[in-house]
Amino acid sequence: MHIMRRRGWEIPEHRATPEAVFLNRRALLGGAAGLVAASSLGRNPALAAEALYPARRNEGYTLDRAVTPERYSGDYNNFYEFGTSKTVLPAANALKTSPWTIKIDGLVEKPFEIGVDDLIRKVGLEERLYRHRCVEAWSMAVPWTGFPLSKLVALAKPGSGAKYVQFQTFLDKGMAPGQRQFFYPWPYLEGLTMAEANNDLAFLVTGVYGKPLPNQFGAPIRLAVPWKYGFKSAKSLVKVSFVAERPKTFWEGLQASEYGFWANVNPAVPHPRWSQASERVLGTDQRVPTLIYNGYGEQVADLYKGLEKERLFV
Protein backbone atom coordinates (compact mmCIF):
# COMPACT_ATOMS: atom_id res chain seq x y z
CA MET A 1 0.00 0.00 0.00
CA HIS A 2 1.29 3.44 -0.92
CA ILE A 3 0.86 5.91 1.94
CA MET A 4 1.04 9.62 1.17
CA ARG A 5 2.56 11.62 4.00
CA ARG A 6 1.41 15.21 3.88
CA ARG A 7 3.43 18.08 5.24
CA GLY A 8 2.04 19.87 8.25
CA TRP A 9 0.77 22.83 6.24
CA GLU A 10 -0.76 20.79 3.40
CA ILE A 11 -4.43 19.85 3.20
CA PRO A 12 -6.37 17.30 1.14
CA GLU A 13 -6.82 18.37 -2.46
CA HIS A 14 -10.61 18.52 -2.16
CA ARG A 15 -10.25 21.32 0.44
CA ALA A 16 -7.90 23.45 -1.62
CA THR A 17 -9.13 26.51 -3.50
CA PRO A 18 -11.14 25.22 -6.50
CA GLU A 19 -9.48 25.55 -9.86
CA ALA A 20 -12.72 27.03 -11.15
CA VAL A 21 -11.97 30.22 -9.25
CA PHE A 22 -9.21 30.97 -11.71
CA LEU A 23 -10.43 29.04 -14.75
CA ASN A 24 -11.91 31.94 -16.67
CA ARG A 25 -8.95 34.17 -15.89
CA ARG A 26 -6.49 31.50 -16.95
CA ALA A 27 -8.33 30.79 -20.17
CA LEU A 28 -8.37 34.48 -21.05
CA LEU A 29 -4.73 35.04 -20.15
CA GLY A 30 -3.68 31.85 -21.84
CA GLY A 31 -5.29 32.92 -25.09
CA ALA A 32 -3.78 36.36 -24.90
CA ALA A 33 -0.37 34.91 -24.12
CA GLY A 34 -0.58 32.70 -27.17
CA LEU A 35 -1.28 35.70 -29.39
CA VAL A 36 1.56 37.65 -27.83
CA ALA A 37 3.97 34.77 -28.25
CA ALA A 38 3.02 34.31 -31.88
CA SER A 39 3.29 37.97 -32.82
CA SER A 40 5.94 39.41 -30.53
CA LEU A 41 8.37 36.79 -29.26
CA GLY A 42 11.87 37.88 -30.07
CA ARG A 43 10.76 41.40 -30.99
CA ASN A 44 9.50 43.01 -27.79
CA PRO A 45 11.11 41.53 -24.64
CA ALA A 46 8.41 42.87 -22.30
CA LEU A 47 5.58 41.36 -24.32
CA ALA A 48 7.50 38.13 -24.77
CA ALA A 49 7.83 37.84 -20.99
CA GLU A 50 4.08 38.22 -20.58
CA ALA A 51 3.68 35.12 -22.74
CA LEU A 52 5.08 33.08 -19.83
CA TYR A 53 1.98 33.74 -17.70
CA PRO A 54 0.02 32.05 -16.31
CA ALA A 55 2.65 29.54 -15.20
CA ARG A 56 1.93 25.95 -14.26
CA ARG A 57 0.89 25.59 -10.63
CA ASN A 58 3.11 23.53 -8.34
CA GLU A 59 0.55 21.42 -6.50
CA GLY A 60 2.96 20.77 -3.66
CA TYR A 61 1.97 24.14 -2.17
CA THR A 62 -1.60 24.31 -0.92
CA LEU A 63 -3.63 26.47 1.45
CA ASP A 64 -6.00 26.08 4.38
CA ARG A 65 -8.10 29.02 3.18
CA ALA A 66 -9.42 30.58 -0.01
CA VAL A 67 -7.13 32.70 -2.14
CA THR A 68 -7.63 36.39 -1.32
CA PRO A 69 -9.44 38.11 -4.21
CA GLU A 70 -7.18 40.50 -6.10
CA ARG A 71 -9.55 43.41 -5.52
CA TYR A 72 -8.59 43.27 -1.84
CA SER A 73 -4.91 42.35 -1.94
CA GLY A 74 -4.18 44.62 -4.90
CA ASP A 75 -5.28 47.74 -3.08
CA TYR A 76 -3.89 47.07 0.38
CA ASN A 77 -0.12 47.18 0.24
CA ASN A 78 2.83 48.32 2.32
CA PHE A 79 5.31 49.96 -0.04
CA TYR A 80 6.97 52.76 1.91
CA GLU A 81 8.89 53.95 -1.13
CA PHE A 82 5.55 55.31 -2.33
CA GLY A 83 4.07 56.42 0.99
CA THR A 84 2.77 55.16 4.32
CA SER A 85 -0.82 54.67 3.19
CA LYS A 86 -2.05 51.18 2.31
CA THR A 87 -3.52 52.54 -0.92
CA VAL A 88 -0.18 53.09 -2.65
CA LEU A 89 -1.41 51.87 -6.02
CA PRO A 90 -1.78 55.33 -7.64
CA ALA A 91 1.67 56.48 -6.50
CA ALA A 92 3.26 53.15 -7.42
CA ASN A 93 2.16 53.62 -11.02
CA ALA A 94 5.22 55.89 -11.34
CA LEU A 95 7.52 52.89 -10.95
CA LYS A 96 9.30 52.22 -14.25
CA THR A 97 9.85 48.48 -14.44
CA SER A 98 11.21 47.96 -17.95
CA PRO A 99 14.05 47.59 -18.62
CA TRP A 100 15.07 46.25 -15.20
CA THR A 101 18.32 44.55 -14.28
CA ILE A 102 19.55 42.87 -11.12
CA LYS A 103 23.16 43.00 -10.01
CA ILE A 104 24.62 39.89 -8.37
CA ASP A 105 27.78 40.63 -6.40
CA GLY A 106 29.75 40.04 -3.25
CA LEU A 107 31.43 36.72 -2.45
CA VAL A 108 30.54 35.03 -5.72
CA GLU A 109 32.58 33.36 -8.43
CA LYS A 110 32.01 36.26 -10.83
CA PRO A 111 29.72 39.27 -10.27
CA PHE A 112 27.22 39.90 -13.06
CA GLU A 113 24.11 41.79 -14.03
CA ILE A 114 21.09 40.22 -15.68
CA GLY A 115 17.80 41.53 -16.96
CA VAL A 116 14.71 40.23 -15.20
CA ASP A 117 13.23 38.86 -18.41
CA ASP A 118 16.47 37.04 -19.22
CA LEU A 119 16.60 35.65 -15.69
CA ILE A 120 13.04 34.36 -15.97
CA ARG A 121 13.80 32.58 -19.25
CA LYS A 122 16.90 31.02 -17.73
CA VAL A 123 15.30 29.58 -14.60
CA GLY A 124 11.63 29.11 -15.57
CA LEU A 125 8.46 29.94 -13.67
CA GLU A 126 5.91 28.15 -11.51
CA GLU A 127 2.91 29.20 -9.45
CA ARG A 128 2.67 28.55 -5.71
CA LEU A 129 -0.13 29.24 -3.25
CA TYR A 130 1.36 30.92 -0.17
CA ARG A 131 0.13 32.51 3.01
CA HIS A 132 1.40 36.03 3.66
CA ARG A 133 1.41 37.34 7.24
CA CYS A 134 2.10 41.02 7.93
CA VAL A 135 3.69 42.09 11.22
CA GLU A 136 0.66 44.40 11.58
CA ALA A 137 -1.50 41.29 12.21
CA TRP A 138 -3.30 41.09 8.87
CA SER A 139 -2.88 38.31 6.35
CA MET A 140 -3.73 37.19 2.85
CA ALA A 141 -3.38 34.11 0.67
CA VAL A 142 -1.90 34.65 -2.77
CA PRO A 143 -0.97 32.71 -5.93
CA TRP A 144 2.58 33.91 -6.47
CA THR A 145 4.39 33.17 -9.73
CA GLY A 146 8.16 32.96 -9.67
CA PHE A 147 11.03 30.58 -8.96
CA PRO A 148 12.92 29.24 -5.93
CA LEU A 149 15.55 31.62 -4.60
CA SER A 150 17.92 28.66 -4.55
CA LYS A 151 18.05 28.81 -8.36
CA LEU A 152 19.49 32.32 -8.19
CA VAL A 153 21.94 31.18 -5.51
CA ALA A 154 23.09 28.41 -7.84
CA LEU A 155 23.58 30.89 -10.69
CA ALA A 156 25.61 33.19 -8.44
CA LYS A 157 28.00 30.41 -7.32
CA PRO A 158 28.79 31.92 -3.91
CA GLY A 159 32.03 31.06 -2.15
CA SER A 160 32.34 29.35 1.22
CA GLY A 161 32.77 32.71 2.93
CA ALA A 162 29.24 33.80 2.03
CA LYS A 163 27.08 33.39 5.14
CA TYR A 164 24.22 35.76 4.28
CA VAL A 165 22.32 37.07 1.29
CA GLN A 166 21.51 40.79 1.23
CA PHE A 167 18.67 42.16 -0.90
CA GLN A 168 18.55 45.80 -2.02
CA THR A 169 15.61 47.59 -3.61
CA PHE A 170 15.76 50.48 -6.05
CA LEU A 171 16.66 54.01 -5.01
CA ASP A 172 15.13 56.80 -7.09
CA LYS A 173 13.86 59.79 -5.12
CA GLY A 174 12.45 61.41 -8.23
CA MET A 175 10.24 58.40 -8.92
CA ALA A 176 9.45 57.35 -5.35
CA PRO A 177 8.24 60.18 -3.06
CA GLY A 178 8.61 58.10 0.08
CA GLN A 179 12.36 57.97 -0.48
CA ARG A 180 12.51 61.73 0.02
CA GLN A 181 11.76 61.20 3.72
CA PHE A 182 15.18 61.73 5.27
CA PHE A 183 14.44 59.79 8.48
CA TYR A 184 14.18 56.45 6.64
CA PRO A 185 17.46 54.58 6.01
CA TRP A 186 17.07 54.19 2.23
CA PRO A 187 17.62 52.09 0.22
CA TYR A 188 15.50 49.26 1.59
CA LEU A 189 17.77 46.39 2.63
CA GLU A 190 16.83 42.91 3.77
CA GLY A 191 18.74 39.75 4.44
CA LEU A 192 18.61 36.00 4.94
CA THR A 193 21.12 33.41 6.03
CA MET A 194 22.42 31.14 3.29
CA ALA A 195 20.46 28.28 4.83
CA GLU A 196 17.23 30.31 4.69
CA ALA A 197 17.94 31.39 1.12
CA ASN A 198 18.39 27.78 0.03
CA ASN A 199 15.24 26.58 1.78
CA ASP A 200 12.70 25.43 -0.80
CA LEU A 201 10.05 27.87 0.46
CA ALA A 202 12.16 30.98 -0.24
CA PHE A 203 10.75 32.30 -3.51
CA LEU A 204 11.52 35.10 -5.92
CA VAL A 205 8.23 36.46 -7.24
CA THR A 206 7.65 37.94 -10.69
CA GLY A 207 3.89 37.51 -10.98
CA VAL A 208 0.62 37.10 -9.12
CA TYR A 209 -2.91 36.02 -10.08
CA GLY A 210 -1.59 34.48 -13.27
CA LYS A 211 0.02 37.63 -14.70
CA PRO A 212 3.17 39.74 -14.29
CA LEU A 213 3.53 41.46 -10.92
CA PRO A 214 1.68 44.80 -10.65
CA ASN A 215 3.73 47.72 -9.35
CA GLN A 216 2.13 47.93 -5.92
CA PHE A 217 3.11 44.31 -5.20
CA GLY A 218 6.80 45.09 -5.82
CA ALA A 219 7.28 44.74 -9.57
CA PRO A 220 9.10 43.45 -11.43
CA ILE A 221 10.69 41.06 -8.90
CA ARG A 222 10.37 40.67 -5.15
CA LEU A 223 11.11 38.18 -2.40
CA ALA A 224 8.58 35.95 -0.63
CA VAL A 225 9.56 34.13 2.57
CA PRO A 226 6.17 32.98 3.90
CA TRP A 227 7.28 31.81 7.34
CA LYS A 228 8.45 35.34 8.21
CA TYR A 229 6.61 38.62 8.66
CA GLY A 230 5.94 40.41 5.41
CA PHE A 231 8.51 43.18 5.79
CA LYS A 232 11.23 40.56 5.17
CA SER A 233 9.89 40.07 1.63
CA ALA A 234 11.67 43.00 -0.02
CA LYS A 235 10.12 44.47 -3.17
CA SER A 236 11.49 45.72 -6.51
CA LEU A 237 14.94 44.21 -6.13
CA VAL A 238 17.93 45.66 -7.95
CA LYS A 239 20.83 43.93 -6.19
CA VAL A 240 21.49 40.61 -4.46
CA SER A 241 24.78 40.44 -2.56
CA PHE A 242 26.44 37.44 -0.94
CA VAL A 243 28.21 38.63 2.20
CA ALA A 244 30.10 37.35 5.24
CA GLU A 245 28.49 39.61 7.86
CA ARG A 246 24.84 39.81 8.83
CA PRO A 247 23.20 42.72 6.99
CA LYS A 248 21.64 45.53 8.99
CA THR A 249 18.17 45.57 7.52
CA PHE A 250 15.91 48.55 6.83
CA TRP A 251 13.45 48.18 9.69
CA GLU A 252 16.10 46.89 12.07
CA GLY A 253 18.06 50.07 11.43
CA LEU A 254 14.98 52.18 12.05
CA GLN A 255 13.59 50.44 15.14
CA ALA A 256 15.50 47.31 16.17
CA SER A 257 13.44 46.76 19.33
CA GLU A 258 10.34 46.14 17.20
CA TYR A 259 11.69 44.76 13.91
CA GLY A 260 14.65 42.41 14.13
CA PHE A 261 16.69 40.48 11.59
CA TRP A 262 14.90 37.13 11.97
CA ALA A 263 11.21 38.16 12.11
CA ASN A 264 9.82 34.62 12.14
CA VAL A 265 6.08 34.41 12.78
CA ASN A 266 5.14 33.31 16.29
CA PRO A 267 1.69 33.85 17.86
CA ALA A 268 3.16 33.54 21.35
CA VAL A 269 5.59 36.45 20.94
CA PRO A 270 3.73 39.78 20.81
CA HIS A 271 4.88 42.86 19.00
CA PRO A 272 5.76 45.51 21.61
CA ARG A 273 2.53 47.35 20.72
CA TRP A 274 0.05 44.57 19.84
CA SER A 275 -0.64 40.86 20.07
CA GLN A 276 0.38 38.44 17.33
CA ALA A 277 -1.94 35.68 18.52
CA SER A 278 -4.45 36.18 15.69
CA GLU A 279 -4.69 37.88 12.33
CA ARG A 280 -7.29 39.69 10.22
CA VAL A 281 -7.79 37.99 6.85
CA LEU A 282 -8.07 40.52 4.03
CA GLY A 283 -11.39 40.51 2.23
CA THR A 284 -13.26 38.86 5.11
CA ASP A 285 -14.56 39.76 8.55
CA GLN A 286 -12.57 36.90 10.05
CA ARG A 287 -9.85 36.86 12.65
CA VAL A 288 -8.07 33.52 12.70
CA PRO A 289 -5.42 32.10 15.01
CA THR A 290 -1.86 32.72 13.87
CA LEU A 291 0.33 29.63 13.44
CA ILE A 292 3.95 29.24 14.46
CA TYR A 293 6.16 30.02 11.45
CA ASN A 294 2.89 30.96 9.71
CA GLY A 295 2.11 27.25 9.36
CA TYR A 296 5.40 26.30 7.69
CA GLY A 297 7.20 25.04 10.79
CA GLU A 298 7.76 21.54 9.47
CA GLN A 299 9.80 22.96 6.61
CA VAL A 300 11.79 25.64 8.45
CA ALA A 301 12.04 24.97 12.21
CA ASP A 302 15.28 23.01 11.79
CA LEU A 303 16.93 26.14 10.36
CA TYR A 304 16.99 27.64 13.86
CA LYS A 305 18.37 24.78 15.94
CA GLY A 306 21.21 26.10 18.06
CA LEU A 307 20.00 29.68 17.66
CA GLU A 308 17.63 29.72 20.62
CA LYS A 309 19.43 32.70 22.17
CA GLU A 310 18.66 34.83 19.10
CA ARG A 311 15.54 37.04 18.90
CA LEU A 312 14.02 34.70 16.34
CA PHE A 313 10.46 36.02 16.51
CA VAL A 314 10.86 39.80 16.47
HELIX and SHEET records of a PDB file:
HELIX    1   1 GLU A   13  ARG A   15  5                                   3    
HELIX    2   2 ALA A   20  SER A   40  1                                  21    
HELIX    3   3 PRO A   45  GLU A   50  1                                   6    
HELIX    4   4 GLU A   70  SER A   73  1                                   4    
HELIX    5   5 TYR A   80  PHE A   82  5                                   3    
HELIX    6   6 LEU A   89  ALA A   92  1                                   4    
HELIX    7   7 VAL A  116  VAL A  123  1                                   8    
HELIX    8   8 LEU A  149  ALA A  156  1                                   8    
HELIX    9   9 PRO A  177  ARG A  180  5                                   4    
HELIX   10  10 MET A  194  ALA A  197  1                                   4    
HELIX   11  11 ASN A  215  PHE A  217  5                                   3    
HELIX   12  12 GLY A  230  LYS A  232  5                                   3    
HELIX   13  13 PHE A  250  GLN A  255  1                                   6    
HELIX   14  14 ILE A  292  GLY A  295  5                                   4    
HELIX   15  15 GLY A  297  VAL A  300  1                                   4    
HELIX   16  16 ALA A  301  TYR A  304  5                                   4    
SHEET    1   A 5 PHE A 112  GLY A 115  0                                        
SHEET    2   A 5 THR A 101  GLY A 106 -1                                        
SHEET    3   A 5 LEU A 237  VAL A 243  1                                        
SHEET    4   A 5 TYR A 164  THR A 169 -1                                        
SHEET    5   A 5 LEU A 189  THR A 193 -1                                        
SHEET    1   B 4 GLU A 126  ARG A 133  0                                        
SHEET    2   B 4 TRP A 138  PRO A 148 -1                                        
SHEET    3   B 4 PHE A 203  VAL A 208 -1                                        
SHEET    4   B 4 LYS A 211  PRO A 212 -1                                        
SHEET    1   C 4 GLU A 126  ARG A 133  0                                        
SHEET    2   C 4 TRP A 138  PRO A 148 -1                                        
SHEET    3   C 4 SER A 278  VAL A 281  1                                        
SHEET    4   C 4 ARG A 287  PRO A 289 -1                                        
SHEET    1   D 4 GLU A 126  ARG A 133  0                                        
SHEET    2   D 4 TRP A 138  PRO A 148 -1                                        
SHEET    3   D 4 PHE A 203  VAL A 208 -1                                        
SHEET    4   D 4 ARG A 222  ALA A 224 -1                                        
END                                                                             
